Amino acid sequence: MLFADGCAAALVTAEPDGAALDSFHAVVVPDTPDLITWHIRNSGFDMTLSGAVPAAIEDALRNGTGIVLKGLPPDAVDLWAVHPGGRTVLDAVERAFELAPPALAASREVLRRYGNMSSATVMFVLERLMREARHGAHGCAMSFGPGMVAETMRFHAVTPAAGPARHESEYAETI
């Protein structure tokens, strides 16, 4: 299954538990307006994806690594929450940052189990990563969209003083 339906939400709070948001950066890929397109129609979205998307993502991220990671080397990022738009998209991100295959295991697992649920998919990946995240672990989340753009977020894990126990949604596996 490649495409699916899903929904997700995030509660932003000052409580010291979860993912602390450090920085955001949009990597705009020049000369790619037709690679990902969305048109709103009476019956919903009409989306077009070009086969050139993975190569464009790889080139843009390779050239923007320093800006996206704010100088942190890719191997210092513990948690990679990459929108699994498809296997070739994940392969492109892996090559761009020269990541070992286990780095994108959570993204690949969400893709395998649920498919590409559009915008909600990266939240499923974040939820999976944060279940076991150790306090202070560095993370990078990213999604891709029309324009073409890679929206990225640096974060770090914050766990309660009591230890690594994570809050888990009772619905995480049932919907």
Protein Blocks (a to p, Z undefined) as FASTA:
>chain_A
ZZdcddddddddfbdgdjddfbdcddddehilmmpccdddfkbccddddfklmmmmmmmm
mmmmmmmnnopafklpmbdcdddfbjklmmmmmmmnopafklmmmmmmmmmmnopnhjml
mmmmmmmmmmmocehiacddddddehiacddddddddddfkbjcdcddfklmmZZ
